[in-house]
Amino acid sequence: MAVIIRLASLPGLTLKACIQRRSDSKYWNTSTNDWSTAPSFSDKDIPLTEGSSENAGRYAGSVSHANIGNAGLCDITIHDADDSNTCLATYEVAIFGGQILNVAYNEGGQPCAGADVASDIAGDVANIQTQIGTAGDGLSAIPKTGFKLASDGLDATPAVYTAKIEFTKDATNSRDEYAVRWSKNGVRVTSGITSPTIQVVKWADGTNLVASTNMTQIGSGGAYKYSESNNRTTAGENYEVITAATIDGATRTFSRWVTRDDT
């Protein structure tokens, strides 16, 4: 099995790579062709050879041995041999079946690591499933539970809350009437509504026509109302009606522009 490491960078560098297995923090030892703990840099470095002509700035190195085939999750570090082996970058990859299946990309969009075998996504998925099914080297540390969305609370679709706000000019009783009905996912909310308030803001200058005040429930069905006899809307003007209430433990705020010219 041959694992190919590819890197796009500046031309003229002397680069080396190291592979560290996540499951036990061991490094690939190029002297023993096996995994070992804390080998010297000279025993774990993989030379990267630069291409020529149009491939200048492209570097590649390889590891060919059956022992590296199913390493699982790994970190590949890139080092500058011309600068005391300073680490330039670290890439997270997954090595299965002698292939690097997870690929990191640099800022130029070039793959920093890749496989020497051309394979499509379906082939990669099948390979991963095979390796996980056999629990190869490096896979024993991968948790076998906790992948269900429900366990992380990610399976629930966020609820959508809306409010329908109605305004009526009641000429008979000389008052402005407001009514609000809250809905959750398109279904009327008939209970569990607390602290319902209403505020009416003037379009002309943004000041309050009606400061935030409490609303009264209409019967017991979850609809709320408010009537105003003093600070009333006037013809030809627009107003923003802002309503808020606590539903399911959070404040839900909605608004609607109204004018008495429509009523």
PyMOL commands that set and color helices and strands:
alter all, ss='L'
color gray80, all
select helices_A, chain A and resi 41-44+53-55+66-68+121-134+149-152+260-262
alter helices_A, ss='H'
color red, helices_A
select strands_A, chain A and resi 2-8+15-21+27-29+34-36+46-50+58-64+72-80+86-96+99-100+161-170+175-184+187-188+193-202+208-214+216-217+224-228+239-247+250-258
alter strands_A, ss='S'
color yellow, strands_A
deselect
rebuild
show_as cartoon
